[in-house]
Amino acid sequence: MNQNQDDHWLVRPASIRLLWKLFWAVLAITVALQIFIEVKGYFGVDGWIGFGAAFGFGSCVAMVIVAKGLGYLLKRDQNYYRAEADDD
C-alpha cells in the first residue's frame, strides 16, 4: 500500500484543500445571505452586510495580539525553575 493511502483522510493535502474551499464557500454564502435577509441592527453599524464576519475576524486578531503580548510579559527565563533548585 502507498503511504498516502494509509493516512487519515483529514491529513491528506487534497482533503485539507477541499475543506478550506468548503469553509470559505460556507462563509461567503452566509455573508451573501444578508442581502436577502434583513438584519436588525441596534447601533446602526451592526446592521451592515458582513459586519458580524468582520467583527468576529477583528476580535480574533485582537485576542491573538493580546495573548502574544501577555506571553512576552509573563515569559520566564528558560532556566527559571532550575536556578531555584540549584540553590538548595
Backbone atoms as SQL, in Angstrom:
CREATE TABLE atoms (id INTEGER PRIMARY KEY, chain TEXT, resi INTEGER, resn TEXT, atom TEXT, x REAL, y REAL, z REAL);
INSERT INTO atoms VALUES
  (1, 'A', 1, 'MET', 'N', 0.832, -1.199, 0.000),
  (2, 'A', 1, 'MET', 'CA', 0.000, 0.000, 0.000),
  (3, 'A', 1, 'MET', 'C', 0.869, 1.252, 0.000),
  (4, 'A', 2, 'ASN', 'N', 0.340, 2.279, -0.566),
  (5, 'A', 2, 'ASN', 'CA', 1.026, 3.559, -0.602),
  (6, 'A', 2, 'ASN', 'C', 0.882, 4.251, 0.755),
  (7, 'A', 3, 'GLN', 'N', 1.895, 5.012, 1.147),
  (8, 'A', 3, 'GLN', 'CA', 1.867, 5.718, 2.433),
  (9, 'A', 3, 'GLN', 'C', 0.694, 6.698, 2.500),
  (10, 'A', 4, 'ASN', 'N', 0.382, 7.356, 1.378),
  (11, 'A', 4, 'ASN', 'CA', -0.711, 8.326, 1.366),
  (12, 'A', 4, 'ASN', 'C', -2.066, 7.666, 1.608),
  (13, 'A', 5, 'GLN', 'N', -2.228, 6.406, 1.218),
  (14, 'A', 5, 'GLN', 'CA', -3.496, 5.721, 1.418),
  (15, 'A', 5, 'GLN', 'C', -3.679, 5.307, 2.876),
  (16, 'A', 6, 'ASP', 'N', -2.583, 5.155, 3.593),
  (17, 'A', 6, 'ASP', 'CA', -2.670, 4.769, 5.000),
  (18, 'A', 6, 'ASP', 'C', -3.007, 5.948, 5.904),
  (19, 'A', 7, 'ASP', 'N', -2.751, 7.165, 5.440),
  (20, 'A', 7, 'ASP', 'CA', -3.021, 8.346, 6.254),
  (21, 'A', 7, 'ASP', 'C', -4.527, 8.552, 6.421),
  (22, 'A', 8, 'HIS', 'N', -4.885, 9.157, 7.520),
  (23, 'A', 8, 'HIS', 'CA', -6.282, 9.522, 7.751),
  (24, 'A', 8, 'HIS', 'C', -6.695, 10.562, 6.719),
  (25, 'A', 9, 'TRP', 'N', -7.930, 10.588, 6.345),
  (26, 'A', 9, 'TRP', 'CA', -8.374, 11.474, 5.274),
  (27, 'A', 9, 'TRP', 'C', -8.233, 12.946, 5.641),
  (28, 'A', 10, 'LEU', 'N', -8.225, 13.285, 6.931),
  (29, 'A', 10, 'LEU', 'CA', -8.063, 14.681, 7.327),
  (30, 'A', 10, 'LEU', 'C', -6.618, 15.153, 7.248),
  (31, 'A', 11, 'VAL', 'N', -5.687, 14.234, 7.060),
  (32, 'A', 11, 'VAL', 'CA', -4.267, 14.581, 6.996),
  (33, 'A', 11, 'VAL', 'C', -3.814, 14.778, 5.545),
  (34, 'A', 12, 'ARG', 'N', -4.520, 14.227, 4.611),
  (35, 'A', 12, 'ARG', 'CA', -4.132, 14.304, 3.200),
  (36, 'A', 12, 'ARG', 'C', -4.239, 15.744, 2.694),
  (37, 'A', 13, 'PRO', 'N', -3.244, 16.223, 1.951),
  (38, 'A', 13, 'PRO', 'CA', -3.270, 17.607, 1.430),
  (39, 'A', 13, 'PRO', 'C', -4.485, 17.898, 0.553),
  (40, 'A', 14, 'ALA', 'N', -4.924, 16.940, -0.239),
  (41, 'A', 14, 'ALA', 'CA', -6.096, 17.174, -1.094),
  (42, 'A', 14, 'ALA', 'C', -7.351, 17.398, -0.251),
  (43, 'A', 15, 'SER', 'N', -7.485, 16.657, 0.846),
  (44, 'A', 15, 'SER', 'CA', -8.646, 16.830, 1.723),
  (45, 'A', 15, 'SER', 'C', -8.590, 18.169, 2.445),
  (46, 'A', 16, 'ILE', 'N', -7.398, 18.572, 2.838),
  (47, 'A', 16, 'ILE', 'CA', -7.253, 19.862, 3.527),
  (48, 'A', 16, 'ILE', 'C', -7.636, 21.002, 2.580),
  (49, 'A', 17, 'ARG', 'N', -7.159, 20.953, 1.338),
  (50, 'A', 17, 'ARG', 'CA', -7.533, 21.977, 0.357),
  (51, 'A', 17, 'ARG', 'C', -9.033, 22.006, 0.124),
  (52, 'A', 18, 'LEU', 'N', -9.644, 20.823, 0.018),
  (53, 'A', 18, 'LEU', 'CA', -11.092, 20.743, -0.191),
  (54, 'A', 18, 'LEU', 'C', -11.846, 21.343, 0.999),
  (55, 'A', 19, 'LEU', 'N', -11.413, 21.041, 2.206),
  (56, 'A', 19, 'LEU', 'CA', -12.070, 21.589, 3.399),
  (57, 'A', 19, 'LEU', 'C', -11.931, 23.107, 3.466),
  (58, 'A', 20, 'TRP', 'N', -10.760, 23.648, 3.124),
  (59, 'A', 20, 'TRP', 'CA', -10.591, 25.101, 3.116),
  (60, 'A', 20, 'TRP', 'C', -11.548, 25.749, 2.109),
  (61, 'A', 21, 'LYS', 'N', -11.648, 25.159, 0.922),
  (62, 'A', 21, 'LYS', 'CA', -12.565, 25.695, -0.086),
  (63, 'A', 21, 'LYS', 'C', -14.006, 25.628, 0.404),
  (64, 'A', 22, 'LEU', 'N', -14.356, 24.535, 1.053),
  (65, 'A', 22, 'LEU', 'CA', -15.702, 24.376, 1.587),
  (66, 'A', 22, 'LEU', 'C', -15.989, 25.403, 2.684),
  (67, 'A', 23, 'PHE', 'N', -15.049, 25.604, 3.589),
  (68, 'A', 23, 'PHE', 'CA', -15.236, 26.585, 4.660),
  (69, 'A', 23, 'PHE', 'C', -15.380, 27.993, 4.099),
  (70, 'A', 24, 'TRP', 'N', -14.536, 28.351, 3.122),
  (71, 'A', 24, 'TRP', 'CA', -14.643, 29.678, 2.510),
  (72, 'A', 24, 'TRP', 'C', -15.988, 29.846, 1.801),
  (73, 'A', 25, 'ALA', 'N', -16.457, 28.799, 1.133),
  (74, 'A', 25, 'ALA', 'CA', -17.749, 28.875, 0.441),
  (75, 'A', 25, 'ALA', 'C', -18.890, 29.072, 1.434),
  (76, 'A', 26, 'VAL', 'N', -18.859, 28.346, 2.546),
  (77, 'A', 26, 'VAL', 'CA', -19.905, 28.491, 3.566),
  (78, 'A', 26, 'VAL', 'C', -19.884, 29.901, 4.151),
  (79, 'A', 27, 'LEU', 'N', -18.699, 30.420, 4.431),
  (80, 'A', 27, 'LEU', 'CA', -18.598, 31.778, 4.971),
  (81, 'A', 27, 'LEU', 'C', -19.113, 32.807, 3.972),
  (82, 'A', 28, 'ALA', 'N', -18.745, 32.653, 2.706),
  (83, 'A', 28, 'ALA', 'CA', -19.206, 33.597, 1.684),
  (84, 'A', 28, 'ALA', 'C', -20.726, 33.529, 1.518),
  (85, 'A', 29, 'ILE', 'N', -21.273, 32.332, 1.573),
  (86, 'A', 29, 'ILE', 'CA', -22.729, 32.177, 1.439),
  (87, 'A', 29, 'ILE', 'C', -23.458, 32.825, 2.616),
  (88, 'A', 30, 'THR', 'N', -22.952, 32.636, 3.823),
  (89, 'A', 30, 'THR', 'CA', -23.628, 33.235, 4.982),
  (90, 'A', 30, 'THR', 'C', -23.587, 34.761, 4.941),
  (91, 'A', 31, 'VAL', 'N', -22.484, 35.326, 4.449),
  (92, 'A', 31, 'VAL', 'CA', -22.419, 36.784, 4.312),
  (93, 'A', 31, 'VAL', 'C', -23.328, 37.235, 3.176),
  (94, 'A', 32, 'ALA', 'N', -23.348, 36.498, 2.068),
  (95, 'A', 32, 'ALA', 'CA', -24.182, 36.867, 0.924),
  (96, 'A', 32, 'ALA', 'C', -25.669, 36.760, 1.255),
  (97, 'A', 33, 'LEU', 'N', -26.041, 35.859, 2.141),
  (98, 'A', 33, 'LEU', 'CA', -27.454, 35.724, 2.510),
  (99, 'A', 33, 'LEU', 'C', -27.991, 36.961, 3.228),
  (100, 'A', 34, 'GLN', 'N', -27.099, 37.776, 3.755),
  (101, 'A', 34, 'GLN', 'CA', -27.561, 39.002, 4.416),
  (102, 'A', 34, 'GLN', 'C', -28.154, 39.993, 3.430),
  (103, 'A', 35, 'ILE', 'N', -27.911, 39.794, 2.148),
  (104, 'A', 35, 'ILE', 'CA', -28.540, 40.655, 1.134),
  (105, 'A', 35, 'ILE', 'C', -30.043, 40.394, 1.097),
  (106, 'A', 36, 'PHE', 'N', -30.426, 39.128, 1.301),
  (107, 'A', 36, 'PHE', 'CA', -31.827, 38.741, 1.199),
  (108, 'A', 36, 'PHE', 'C', -32.543, 38.717, 2.546),
  (109, 'A', 37, 'ILE', 'N', -31.810, 38.586, 3.617),
  (110, 'A', 37, 'ILE', 'CA', -32.395, 38.523, 4.957),
  (111, 'A', 37, 'ILE', 'C', -32.062, 39.817, 5.683),
  (112, 'A', 38, 'GLU', 'N', -33.076, 40.510, 6.136),
  (113, 'A', 38, 'GLU', 'CA', -32.861, 41.777, 6.822),
  (114, 'A', 38, 'GLU', 'C', -32.292, 41.521, 8.220),
  (115, 'A', 39, 'VAL', 'N', -31.190, 42.190, 8.511),
  (116, 'A', 39, 'VAL', 'CA', -30.555, 42.078, 9.815),
  (117, 'A', 39, 'VAL', 'C', -30.919, 43.326, 10.604),
  (118, 'A', 40, 'LYS', 'N', -31.538, 43.119, 11.758),
  (119, 'A', 40, 'LYS', 'CA', -31.942, 44.247, 12.585),
  (120, 'A', 40, 'LYS', 'C', -30.756, 44.658, 13.445),
  (121, 'A', 41, 'GLY', 'N', -30.207, 45.826, 13.146),
  (122, 'A', 41, 'GLY', 'CA', -29.085, 46.339, 13.910),
  (123, 'A', 41, 'GLY', 'C', -29.562, 47.274, 15.007),
  (124, 'A', 42, 'TYR', 'N', -28.933, 47.181, 16.147),
  (125, 'A', 42, 'TYR', 'CA', -29.319, 48.036, 17.268),
  (126, 'A', 42, 'TYR', 'C', -28.527, 49.333, 17.294),
  (127, 'A', 43, 'PHE', 'N', -27.340, 49.351, 16.698),
  (128, 'A', 43, 'PHE', 'CA', -26.484, 50.523, 16.757),
  (129, 'A', 43, 'PHE', 'C', -26.206, 51.121, 15.389),
  (130, 'A', 44, 'GLY', 'N', -26.898, 50.674, 14.365),
  (131, 'A', 44, 'GLY', 'CA', -26.717, 51.193, 13.019),
  (132, 'A', 44, 'GLY', 'C', -25.641, 50.446, 12.253),
  (133, 'A', 45, 'VAL', 'N', -24.436, 50.464, 12.768),
  (134, 'A', 45, 'VAL', 'CA', -23.321, 49.825, 12.078),
  (135, 'A', 45, 'VAL', 'C', -23.432, 48.301, 12.111),
  (136, 'A', 46, 'ASP', 'N', -24.063, 47.750, 13.123),
  (137, 'A', 46, 'ASP', 'CA', -24.173, 46.295, 13.210),
  (138, 'A', 46, 'ASP', 'C', -25.235, 45.735, 12.265),
  (139, 'A', 47, 'GLY', 'N', -25.907, 46.561, 11.527),
  (140, 'A', 47, 'GLY', 'CA', -26.857, 46.108, 10.524),
  (141, 'A', 47, 'GLY', 'C', -26.242, 46.030, 9.135),
  (142, 'A', 48, 'TRP', 'N', -24.992, 46.444, 8.994),
  (143, 'A', 48, 'TRP', 'CA', -24.328, 46.400, 7.693),
  (144, 'A', 48, 'TRP', 'C', -24.088, 44.964, 7.252),
  (145, 'A', 49, 'ILE', 'N', -24.007, 44.788, 5.945),
  (146, 'A', 49, 'ILE', 'CA', -23.739, 43.460, 5.393),
  (147, 'A', 49, 'ILE', 'C', -22.304, 43.054, 5.741),
  (148, 'A', 50, 'GLY', 'N', -22.154, 41.881, 6.311),
  (149, 'A', 50, 'GLY', 'CA', -20.838, 41.356, 6.650),
  (150, 'A', 50, 'GLY', 'C', -20.252, 41.888, 7.934),
  (151, 'A', 51, 'PHE', 'N', -21.021, 42.649, 8.706),
  (152, 'A', 51, 'PHE', 'CA', -20.479, 43.212, 9.944),
  (153, 'A', 51, 'PHE', 'C', -20.103, 42.119, 10.935),
  (154, 'A', 52, 'GLY', 'N', -20.939, 41.104, 11.062),
  (155, 'A', 52, 'GLY', 'CA', -20.650, 40.029, 12.009),
  (156, 'A', 52, 'GLY', 'C', -19.369, 39.290, 11.662),
  (157, 'A', 53, 'ALA', 'N', -19.154, 39.031, 10.374),
  (158, 'A', 53, 'ALA', 'CA', -17.932, 38.349, 9.942),
  (159, 'A', 53, 'ALA', 'C', -16.708, 39.223, 10.187),
  (160, 'A', 54, 'ALA', 'N', -16.804, 40.500, 9.855),
  (161, 'A', 54, 'ALA', 'CA', -15.672, 41.407, 10.057),
  (162, 'A', 54, 'ALA', 'C', -15.390, 41.609, 11.535),
  (163, 'A', 55, 'PHE', 'N', -16.434, 41.750, 12.340),
  (164, 'A', 55, 'PHE', 'CA', -16.247, 41.939, 13.771),
  (165, 'A', 55, 'PHE', 'C', -15.655, 40.685, 14.415),
  (166, 'A', 56, 'GLY', 'N', -16.119, 39.522, 14.010),
  (167, 'A', 56, 'GLY', 'CA', -15.572, 38.275, 14.536),
  (168, 'A', 56, 'GLY', 'C', -14.112, 38.101, 14.167),
  (169, 'A', 57, 'PHE', 'N', -13.767, 38.409, 12.923),
  (170, 'A', 57, 'PHE', 'CA', -12.372, 38.302, 12.497),
  (171, 'A', 57, 'PHE', 'C', -11.498, 39.299, 13.251),
  (172, 'A', 58, 'GLY', 'N', -11.969, 40.531, 13.374),
  (173, 'A', 58, 'GLY', 'CA', -11.206, 41.544, 14.111),
  (174, 'A', 58, 'GLY', 'C', -11.027, 41.182, 15.578),
  (175, 'A', 59, 'SER', 'N', -12.065, 40.616, 16.178),
  (176, 'A', 59, 'SER', 'CA', -11.969, 40.192, 17.583),
  (177, 'A', 59, 'SER', 'C', -10.963, 39.062, 17.743),
  (178, 'A', 60, 'CYS', 'N', -10.952, 38.134, 16.815),
  (179, 'A', 60, 'CYS', 'CA', -9.999, 37.024, 16.868),
  (180, 'A', 60, 'CYS', 'C', -8.570, 37.534, 16.726),
  (181, 'A', 61, 'VAL', 'N', -8.336, 38.447, 15.801),
  (182, 'A', 61, 'VAL', 'CA', -6.995, 39.024, 15.631),
  (183, 'A', 61, 'VAL', 'C', -6.580, 39.768, 16.897),
  (184, 'A', 62, 'ALA', 'N', -7.494, 40.510, 17.499),
  (185, 'A', 62, 'ALA', 'CA', -7.179, 41.236, 18.730),
  (186, 'A', 62, 'ALA', 'C', -6.836, 40.278, 19.869),
  (187, 'A', 63, 'MET', 'N', -7.560, 39.168, 19.984),
  (188, 'A', 63, 'MET', 'CA', -7.254, 38.194, 21.036),
  (189, 'A', 63, 'MET', 'C', -5.875, 37.575, 20.842),
  (190, 'A', 64, 'VAL', 'N', -5.499, 37.299, 19.598),
  (191, 'A', 64, 'VAL', 'CA', -4.175, 36.727, 19.337),
  (192, 'A', 64, 'VAL', 'C', -3.088, 37.731, 19.695),
  (193, 'A', 65, 'ILE', 'N', -3.283, 38.995, 19.348),
  (194, 'A', 65, 'ILE', 'CA', -2.285, 40.024, 19.664),
  (195, 'A', 65, 'ILE', 'C', -2.158, 40.212, 21.168),
  (196, 'A', 66, 'VAL', 'N', -3.279, 40.248, 21.886),
  (197, 'A', 66, 'VAL', 'CA', -3.234, 40.386, 23.349),
  (198, 'A', 66, 'VAL', 'C', -2.563, 39.171, 23.977),
  (199, 'A', 67, 'ALA', 'N', -2.855, 37.975, 23.474),
  (200, 'A', 67, 'ALA', 'CA', -2.233, 36.769, 24.015),
  (201, 'A', 67, 'ALA', 'C', -0.729, 36.773, 23.778),
  (202, 'A', 68, 'LYS', 'N', -0.289, 37.220, 22.611),
  (203, 'A', 68, 'LYS', 'CA', 1.143, 37.316, 22.342),
  (204, 'A', 68, 'LYS', 'C', 1.795, 38.317, 23.291),
  (205, 'A', 69, 'GLY', 'N', 1.135, 39.452, 23.501),
  (206, 'A', 69, 'GLY', 'CA', 1.665, 40.451, 24.428),
  (207, 'A', 69, 'GLY', 'C', 1.765, 39.917, 25.848),
  (208, 'A', 70, 'LEU', 'N', 0.754, 39.207, 26.301),
  (209, 'A', 70, 'LEU', 'CA', 0.802, 38.596, 27.627),
  (210, 'A', 70, 'LEU', 'C', 1.905, 37.551, 27.721),
  (211, 'A', 71, 'GLY', 'N', 2.121, 36.819, 26.630),
  (212, 'A', 71, 'GLY', 'CA', 3.189, 35.830, 26.612),
  (213, 'A', 71, 'GLY', 'C', 4.547, 36.468, 26.800),
  (214, 'A', 72, 'TYR', 'N', 4.783, 37.597, 26.148),
  (215, 'A', 72, 'TYR', 'CA', 6.052, 38.294, 26.317),
  (216, 'A', 72, 'TYR', 'C', 6.170, 38.902, 27.710),
  (217, 'A', 73, 'LEU', 'N', 5.064, 39.376, 28.243),
  (218, 'A', 73, 'LEU', 'CA', 5.081, 40.000, 29.568),
  (219, 'A', 73, 'LEU', 'C', 5.309, 38.972, 30.671),
  (220, 'A', 74, 'LEU', 'N', 4.717, 37.796, 30.541),
  (221, 'A', 74, 'LEU', 'CA', 4.791, 36.784, 31.596),
  (222, 'A', 74, 'LEU', 'C', 5.888, 35.750, 31.374),
  (223, 'A', 75, 'LYS', 'N', 6.657, 35.896, 30.309),
  (224, 'A', 75, 'LYS', 'CA', 7.678, 34.909, 29.982),
  (225, 'A', 75, 'LYS', 'C', 8.774, 34.880, 31.053),
  (226, 'A', 76, 'ARG', 'N', 9.228, 33.695, 31.397),
  (227, 'A', 76, 'ARG', 'CA', 10.316, 33.496, 32.352),
  (228, 'A', 76, 'ARG', 'C', 11.542, 32.983, 31.614),
  (229, 'A', 77, 'ASP', 'N', 12.687, 33.108, 32.258),
  (230, 'A', 77, 'ASP', 'CA', 13.920, 32.583, 31.703),
  (231, 'A', 77, 'ASP', 'C', 13.798, 31.070, 31.542),
  (232, 'A', 78, 'GLN', 'N', 14.514, 30.513, 30.588),
  (233, 'A', 78, 'GLN', 'CA', 14.416, 29.082, 30.319),
  (234, 'A', 78, 'GLN', 'C', 14.838, 28.254, 31.535),
  (235, 'A', 79, 'ASN', 'N', 15.756, 28.730, 32.313),
  (236, 'A', 79, 'ASN', 'CA', 16.252, 28.016, 33.489),
  (237, 'A', 79, 'ASN', 'C', 15.680, 28.575, 34.784),
  (238, 'A', 80, 'TYR', 'N', 14.495, 29.118, 34.746),
  (239, 'A', 80, 'TYR', 'CA', 13.897, 29.784, 35.911),
  (240, 'A', 80, 'TYR', 'C', 13.747, 28.831, 37.095),
  (241, 'A', 81, 'TYR', 'N', 13.188, 27.669, 36.874),
  (242, 'A', 81, 'TYR', 'CA', 12.974, 26.735, 37.980),
  (243, 'A', 81, 'TYR', 'C', 14.250, 25.980, 38.335),
  (244, 'A', 82, 'ARG', 'N', 15.103, 25.749, 37.394),
  (245, 'A', 82, 'ARG', 'CA', 16.349, 25.029, 37.648),
  (246, 'A', 82, 'ARG', 'C', 17.268, 25.878, 38.547),
  (247, 'A', 83, 'ALA', 'N', 17.246, 27.186, 38.374),
  (248, 'A', 83, 'ALA', 'CA', 18.100, 28.062, 39.198),
  (249, 'A', 83, 'ALA', 'C', 17.685, 27.991, 40.658),
  (250, 'A', 84, 'GLU', 'N', 16.383, 27.896, 40.944),
  (251, 'A', 84, 'GLU', 'CA', 15.927, 27.784, 42.329),
  (252, 'A', 84, 'GLU', 'C', 16.295, 26.422, 42.914),
  (253, 'A', 85, 'ALA', 'N', 16.259, 25.376, 42.135),
  (254, 'A', 85, 'ALA', 'CA', 16.592, 24.030, 42.631),
  (255, 'A', 85, 'ALA', 'C', 18.087, 23.916, 42.941),
  (256, 'A', 86, 'ASP', 'N', 18.928, 24.643, 42.199),
  (257, 'A', 86, 'ASP', 'CA', 20.358, 24.596, 42.435),
  (258, 'A', 86, 'ASP', 'C', 20.754, 25.273, 43.736),
  (259, 'A', 87, 'ASP', 'N', 19.929, 26.218, 44.226),
  (260, 'A', 87, 'ASP', 'CA', 20.249, 26.930, 45.470),
  (261, 'A', 87, 'ASP', 'C', 20.095, 26.047, 46.683),
  (262, 'A', 88, 'ASP', 'N', 19.290, 25.010, 46.603),
  (263, 'A', 88, 'ASP', 'CA', 19.049, 24.143, 47.769),
  (264, 'A', 88, 'ASP', 'C', 20.219, 23.294, 48.112);
